[in-house]
Amino acid sequence: MQHKPIPRRVFLRLVACGAGSLVVACSNNRAGQNDTTTNTAQDTPAAQTTTENASISSTYQEAPMLTERVNAGQLPPVDERLPQEPVQIDVVDEIGQYGGEWRTAFLGMSDDIWINRTINYDGLVRWDTTFTKIIPNVAKQWEVNTDGSQYTFLLREDLKWSDGKPFTSADIIFWNEDVLNNAELSPDGPPNWLQVDGVPVEITAPDEYTVIFNFAGPNGLFLQRLAGSDGLEVVSIQAEYAKQWHNKYNPEVEQLTEEQGEASWTELFTSNVSSGQGSVRAHMQNPALPTLAGWTFVNSINDESPLIAERNPYYWKVDSENNQLPYLDRVIFEVVEDRDVIVLMALNGEIDMQHRGIGDPFNKPLFVENQTDGDYQLFEVIDANMNDVCIGFNLTHKDPMKRDIFNNKLFRQAMSVAIDRQAIIDTTEQGQGEPWQAAPRRESDFFDEEMAKQFTTYDLNQANTWLDEAGYRQGSDGIRSGPDDQPIRIQLATSSHNKGRLDIATLLLDYWRAVGIDITLLAEERDIFQDDRRNQNDFDVAIWSGDGGLTPLIDPRWYLPSSIESLFGVGWYIWSVDPQSDLAVEPPDEVKQQITLYREIEATADVDVQTAKMTEILQIAKTGFYAIGVSLPAMSFGVVKNNFYNVPMTMYNSSSFLNPGPTNPPQYFKKTET
């Protein structure tokens, strides 16, 4: 087999979705593949499954472990378990073998997105492997009315949950009416992407297999959101199972709450089912919770590590030869304390396939050197982010004096040019990267050279000049004072889970101290940083990765306050969704204009109008210079064991593109000699 070269920069307008993105031509081959394995599981070629009771004629093949259960009377035959029209997956390398495990690792509850990225990427619709088109999934087709205010989805008939119960429109109606619009379970109501002009979506079901989303007006980005992590929640709850934990349907729920040691029935429901906007943690805690995913948990994350997911016998996808997927029997999630452990596991050959927690460019030389000993290859990951680290000075700070300082554009300009970006790139990224602001990538429709490069030249003299002009004079100790004549003392907040980000944070401290800013680092666990700092708008300056490099239409968090993750303007974002909140801060007129423009984007399905308004939003962001960037991400990488097949040798990574989910992990397999 020959490994086809992959172009690193291929541009394509996202015709169906109205956003710029890259096109990837994933290799259909594995170069230098080693067919030997140390796997002890009895792996069976999928197309050659045989059993003693094989006299029953079947359209489909299944894993031997499932055939044993069928023969024992524990499962119906595979033809009865699959829907009328299963999804057919085109494999990357070849038709797989049944059996084996996928070994991976993550940080536990705080890293729950890894579950959605690996085994749970199965919503109504999904991104294709090239991040250019939205394709059918649980819904086999859909229709959109002329103005984009009504979306009608036709579900796959006879599709089943992991416990064998039918999945129907009633499950989606329950999620909407009894969870999302239940004031106790979801006090904030439906999320913004399910509202238009503050009016929640109305969801109706004329029959078991039809679901209609009616919005108060056009919702032009609905499909894109539905194809991301938000959309997974729409098909996350089986109504029949969930009702036992709900006070509307179970009169004994208070007794059940007491028996399980929960404080309220809502906490009981959230732990066992979902909060309506996040079910993945419930799945991790409650293995009995039905799922539509390819694998279902057999133990709880509250048990001793690892967390184990086993094949779903009712999974509704097949390969081109009608072999029911997944090929792999299990996915083993090792729960570790930090990313260094994941790196060591991968180097030792203890991880079968993974990018998350591994692909820091600083690690690449070590992984390249160790390929033979670790018995793995590296695959290429195209990062759709626009920055390794974006910096958000809190422009909505609770302290009026700090708010005044951070809102002074001269201060932010000075903080930017005080950063030696090339030194950071050379030190933390093996020289791979490019000085870059919070601005779209070159491959994006929205690329603006001036926006990307402004205030990126390292210049301490200019930094000091701007700080002097702003009136922040240095005292005898070298520390600058604010308008109140008090020393400017601030904390840089971030989470402690990302070593590369912490390394950059440490360098930032040195650069800013050099121009008279008294700054310290506050690195906390991810949950604490998000819940206690970010969500409470209780920080001075914070850093995170820079999303929205290719598709700012979908993820504009660093360009306007569109999300709680818009670290420069958390208070502005809260104002945009709840002006009466104690944490809300009324934004200036230009930011209000951005918010209005983005709502107009969401309210149209016209791609040209969306593009024009997004361009205007970016122009305001460029002029306002709300957020500071450091470096355009270098090409990243992941590891894949030499006996682990059907993994594309090039893939994308983005918060909107739940890598590796769109590459169809159920078609991954471990190859053994036969």
N, C-alpha and C positions, 0 to 999 in steps of 0.2 A: 504494500500500500504506500502511496506517496502522500506526503503532507503538503497540502496546497497553501501557498503563501497568502496571508491576509493583509489587505491594504489597511494602513493605520488610520488614514483619514479619508473617509468616503462620505460625501454630503448628500442628503436627500430631504426634501421638504416633506413633512408629515402630512400627506394629503388628507387622510381620513380624520385626523385629529387636530390639525391646525397648529402644529408646533414643530420646531426644528429638531432633528436628531440624526445620529449616525446610523449607517447601515453596516451590519457585520456579515461577512461570508464565513460562517463557521466551518472549520475543517471537518470533513466527513471521515477523517482517518486519524490514526494514532501512529506517530513516527516512533520507530524503535520499540514497539510494544513487546513486553515480556509476557508470555502466556502462562508462566508458572505462578503459583500462588501458595501461600501458607494457610489459606482459609480451610478450616476443618469441616465446614458445612457440606452436606451432600448436594452439590449443585447439579441441576438437570437442564439440558437444552430445552428452551420453552416449547419449541415446536415438536418435541419428542416425548412429551409427558405420557407415561403409561402407568396403568394400575391393574390390579387383579380384576376389578369390576369395570373394565373399560368397554363392556358390551353396550353401554348406553351411548347412543349416538349424540354427538354434541357439535354445535357450530363453533364453539370456542374451546381453547385449551386453558388450563389453570395450573397453579403451582402444586407440586406434590403434597405439600403440607395441607392444602385445602382439599385435595382429592381424598386424603385420608379422613378428613372430617365429613365429607360428603358420604363416603362409604360407611362411616360410623353412624350416619343419620343425624349428624350435628349441624349440617348445612344443606340447603337445597342445591341442586346441580347448578353449574356455572351459568348455563343458558337462562335460568330463572333468576339469577342474581344480577345479571346485567340489564341495562335499559334497552328499549327497542332500538335506539340508535346510539351505540357507544361512541365516544370520541376516539378516533384513530390517530395515533401518534406515529410520525415518521422518525425512526431511530437515527442516531447520528452515525454510528459505525456499522452496526450489524444487529440482526435479531439476537436478543439476549438469552442468557441462561437463568433459570430459576434458582433461587437460593442465595445464601450469603448475607452479609451485613454491611451497612455503610457506617463507618466509625467517624464521628465528628465531635466537636467540643464547643462549649459556649459558657457564658458567665452566669447562667441561671436566670432567675426572674428578671433581673435588670437587662438581660440580653434576649428577651422573649421574641424580638423581631426575627431572630435566627430560625425560630420554629416556622413562622410564616414564610420565610424565604426558602426553606428547604422542603418541608412536607405539607405545608398548608396553603400553597398558592393555588386555590381553586375557588374563584368567585363566579358570579354570573358570566363575566367576560374576563379576558386576560390579554396581556401584551404578547405579541409573537416574539420569536427569538431575536429579531432584529431591532426591537424597540421602535418600530415604525408603524405598526398596525394593531388595532384592537380586534381580537378574534373571538368566536363563540367558545363557550365552555359549559357551565351548567345550563345556561340558556343556549339553545341551538340556533336561535335567530332572534332578531329584534327589528323594530320599526320605530322611526322618529318622525314626528309630525313636522310641518314646514318650519315653524319658528323654534323648534327645539324645546318645547314646554311639555311634551308628552312622549314617554318612552314605553313601548310595549314589548315585553319579553315573552318568548315561547320557550317553556322549560322542556327538558328531555323527559319523555314519558317513561314511567317505571324506573326512574332513577331512585336508588335507595341509600339510606343512611347506613353507617357501619354496623348497626344492630339489625339491619334488614327491614326496618320500617320504611314506608314510601316517603320520598321527599316531594312535597307539593307546594302549591302557592300558599296553603294555609300556614306553612312554617314562616314564610316571609311576612305574612299578615300579622302573625303573633309577634314576631320581632319588632315590627313597626308599632303596632297598637299597644301591646302589653309590656314592652320593654323600653323602646325608644321614646314613646310618648307617655310613659308612666312617670308621674311627677316624683315618686319616691325613688325609683331606680335610676332615672335620668333627670335630675332636677334642672339641668340646663337645657333640656329638650333636645331635639335632633341637632346634629352638627351642621355647620354652615353649608356644607356641600349638598345637604338635603333640604335647603331652604332657598327661597327666592323672595327678596324684599321682606325678609323676616317671617315669611309664611312657610310652615313646614310642608313637605311633600305629602300629597294624598296618594296612598297606595291601595289599589283595588285588585280584585281577582275574580274575573267573570267565570272562571272554571279552574280546575285543579292544576292546569299547566299553562295558564296565562296570568301574567302579572303586569299591571299598568302603573307607571309612576307619573302622576299628574302634578306639575309644578304651577305656581301662581303666575309664572312668566317663563321666558326662555332660560334654560340652564345649559349653556353652551359647552361647559367642561365636564358635564356629568359622566360621560363614558370614560374619560380619562381618569376621573377619581374612582369610578367603579372598578377600573382595571388595576388599581393600586391597593395598598393595605387597607384603606377605608372600606373598600368594596367587599372585602372578605367577610365583614360582619353581617352583610345582608343574608348570607346563607349559612350562618354559624349556629343557629339554634333550631333544634327539633322541638316543635311545640308540645308534642305528646310527653316527651321526657321533661321538658322545662316546667310544665304546669304543676308538677308535684312540689316545686320549690317556690311557687307563686301564691301570694295571699288571696288573689282573686279566684283561684281554682282549688286550692287546698285549705279547707277550714282548720286543719290541724297543723298549719305551717308554723305557728308560734311554738308548739310543742317540739316540732322538728328542729326549730332554731335553737331551743334550749338544749336539746339532746346533742347537737353538734357544737355547742359552745360558742355560738355566734351571738353578737350583740343585738341583731335585728334580723327580720326576715330578708331585708334588702342585702345585708352582708352575706346571709346564707345563699341567696340567689346568685350574687356576684361570684362567690367562691365556687359554686357548683355549676353555674351556667354562663353568665355573662353580665357585664354592666350595660350592655347594649352598644357600647362603642369600643369594646375590647374583650373578646372571648378567649384569646389565646392562653391567658394565664389560668383561666378556669379549666381548659383542656389539660394544662400541665399539672394541675392539682387533682383533677377528678377524671381518672381513666374511664369511668363509666359514661362520660358525656359523649353522645354520638357525634360523628363527624362525616364529612364528605371527602376527606383527604385520603391519600393513597395508603397512609399508615395511621394507626390509632394507638394511643398510649396504653400500655399494659401495667404501668405503675405510676406513682405520683412523684413529682419533684420534691415533695416533702419527705419521701423515703430516702434511703441512702443512695448516692449516685451509683450508676448512671441512670438517666431517664431513658426508657426504652419504648420505641414505637414499633408495632408489628403490623404486617400487611393487613389492609382492610379487605375482607373477602367480598365485599360488595362494591369495590372500586370500579368505576364505570368507564375505564379507558382500556384500549387494546392496541397492539401493534398491527402492522400491515398483514400479518399472518394469523390474526385473530387470537393471539395469546393475551389473556388478561394481564394487565399490569397491576401493581409493580412487579418487576423481576426480583428485586431484593426482598428477603423475608423480613428484615428488621433494619431500623435505624437506631444506632446507639449514640445518645447525646451524653458525653462526659461533662459533668458540671465542675468547672475549675474556678480558681480564685482570681486569676488575672490572665492577660493575654500572653505573657511570657511562657506560661505553662502550655498554651495552645501551640506556640512556636516550637517548643521543645518536643511536644508530642508529634508534630508534623515532621520535624527533622529526624526523629527516631522511626518514622514510618508507621506511626500509630494512628494516623488519620488518613482515611481513604480519599476524600475530596473535600477541599475547603479553601475559601478565600478570606472570609471574615476573620479578623484577628491575626492574620498571617501576612497579608499582602503589602505591608509597609515597604517602600523601596529600600529603606535602610537594611532590611533583612535579606534582600535578594541575593547579594554575593554569597552569603552563607548557604542559602538554599540551592543555588547553582552548584556550589562546590560539593554539596552533600547528596546530590541526586542519586549517584550509584549506591552509596551506603543506605540511603533511605528508601531506595527502590520506588522512586516516584518521578514524574515529569512536572514541568511547570506549564500552566496555561495562562494566556494573556487576558487581562481584565482592563477594559476601556472604562475609565472613570468618567461618569457623566457630570460629576461635580465640577465647579469652577474654582474651588480653592481647597487646599489641605486644611487651612485654618482661616476662619473669618472672625473678626474682632468686633464685638458690639459694646461700645460704651453706652451705658444706660441713659438714653436721652429722656427717659420718663422717671428718673430717680425720685425716690420719696424725699430725699434731702434736697431742699431748694438750692443750696449752694453748689452741691455736686451736679445737680441738673443744669444749673447755669454754666458751669465749667464745661461739661460734656457737650452742651448744645452750642458752644462756641466753635464754629467751623475751623478757625485758626488753630485751636487746640487739637482737633482731630487731624488736621493736615500735618501739624508738628509731630504728633504721635506716629503718623504714617512714615514720614521721611526720616524719622529717627531709627527706623528698623532697617538693618542690613539684610535684606531679603536674600541676596546671593549667598551670604555667609550661612544663613539658615538652611538654604537649599543644599549647600556643600556639606554642612555638618549633619543634618538630619535626614537628607534624602539622597545621599550618594551623588550629589551634583545633578540629579534629575528633577527638573522642574523649571519654572520661569516666574520671575516677579510678576505678580498679578493682583489686581484689586478685586473687590466683590463685583464681578462683571461676567457676562456670558462668554463662553468659550469661542474660539475662532470658528469651530464647526457649526455654530448656531446661526440661525437666521438673524439673531439679534446682536451679533458681535459688533462691538464699538471699540476700536483701538484706543481712542482717547480715554474712554471710561476705564478700560482695563489697565492702562499704564499711568494714569494720573497719580502723582504723589508717590511713586514707587522708587524713585532714585534716592539712594542713601545719602543724606546730607545733614550732618549734625549742626552745621552753622545755620542752615535754613530753619531747622527745627527750633533752635534757640531764638532765632530772630522772630519767628512767628509767636512763640510763647511770650517773648518780651512785648511784642505788639499787642498781644491779648491782655497784657497787664499783669502777668504772673511772674513777679520778680523773685530772683533767687536770694536767699538769706546767706548768712555767713557759713552755714552748714551745707550750702549747695542746694537745699530743698526750696522749691518754689512755693509761693503762697497764693491763695485764691483771693477773690474780691473781699473776703472778710478778714484778710491778713493772717489767716490760719494756714499752716502747711497743707499742701495738697497730698493727702494720704489716702490711697485707694487699694482695693483688693482685686486681683484678677481671679475670677472663679471659673472652674471647669470641673469635669468629672475625672476621677482617677483611673478609669478603666483603659484609657488609650495612652500608651507610653509615648508614642510619637508626638501626640498633641502636648503631653506634659513637657517633653524635651523642648518643643517650640516655645511653650509658655515660659520656661526658665530663661530662655534667651531673650524673650520680650522684656522680662523684668530688668535685665541688664541694660538693654537699649534705652528703656524709659528712665531708669535711674540716672543714666548718663546725661540726661537733659533736665534733671532736677525734680523728677516725680518720685515720691516716696511710695513704693508699691510692693505688695507682698502677694504670695500665691495662696489661694484657697482651693485645694483639690479634695473633693468629696466623692463618695460613692454615687453612681449614676442616679439612682432613685432620689437620693437626698438633694443632689444638685438640681434635678428637674422639679421635684415637688416643693422643696423648701426655699430654693433660690429663684429659679426661673419662674415657676408658676405663681410665686408670691411677689414677683418683681422686687426681690430683696438682694440686689447685688450691685456692684459698681461697674465692672466691665467683665464680660464673659467671652469665651471662645468656643467654637464648635466647627464642624466641617461645613464647607460652603456648597450647599445644594443649588440646583437651578442653573447649571452650566449649559446644558443643551436645551432644556425645556422650561424656560422661565414662566411660560404660561401656566404650567402645571404646578410648579413649585417656586413662587416668587418671594420666599420668606426673607431673603437678604436685600430685596429691592424696595419693598414696602411692608408695613406691618400687617401681614396677611395671616400670621400664625402666632401661637404662643412661643414658637421657636424663633421669632423675629427678635433676636436678643437686643438689638438697638432700640426697640420700641414696644416692649411688652405692654406697657400701660396704654399706648395708642391702640394696639390690637384689642385689648380688653374693652376699651371705649367703643371700638367699631362693632362689637357684638353685644355689649351691655354697658351703655353710657352711665347707668346708675350704680355700677359696681364701685366698691370702695377703692379698688385698684385701678379704676379707669382714669386715664389722663387725656384730656381733650387735645388733639393734635393741631399743629399749625395748618394754615389753609392749604399749603402745597401738599401736605400729607393727606389731608381730607380729599384733595383732588385725586390723588393716587387711589385712595380707597374707592372713590366714586368710579373712576375709570375701570378698576378691576371688577367692580360689580357689573359694569356695563359689558365687560368681556364675558362674564359668566351669563349675561342675559342675552347673548346672541350666539347663533350657530354659524355666523358669517366669518370665515377664516380671515378674510382681508380686513374686516373691521377689528377682529381680535388682535391681529398683528399691528395695526395702526395704533390701537390704544395701548398695547403693551410697549410699543416703542416710545410712546409719550410717557408712560410710567417710568421707563428706564432713563429717559432724559431727565426727569425730575430727580431720580435717585442719583444720577451722575452729578447733577448740580448740587444737590443737598449733601452728598458724600456722607451718608448716614453710617455706613459700615466700612470697615477696613479689611482688605484681603492681604494675604502674604504670598502664596505661591500657587500657580496652576499645577494641579496634580500630575505627577509623572504616571506613565503606564504602570499599572499594578499587576499583580500575579496571584495565582493560587496554585495549590499542589493537588495532583491526582496520582494515585498509585498506578503502577504499570499494569496491574491486572484489573483495573477499574475502568470500564468502557462506557461509551456513548456520552461522554462529557465533551462538549465543544471546546476546542483549543483556543477560542476567543469568545468572550462574552462581555456584557456590560455590567456596570454597577451603579446604582442610583437608589435614592430613597423612594422614587416613583416606580422604579423597575426592580422588583424584589429578587434580585440575583441570588441564587441560581434558579429560582422558581420558573421563570419563563423558558428555561432550557429543558423542562419536563423531566425532573428527577425520577419519576417512576420508570423511565426507560434506561436509567443507569443500571449496570450489572457488573458482577465480578466474573471474570472469565477463568475457567479451569480447563485443564487438558481432559479430553474425552477419548 
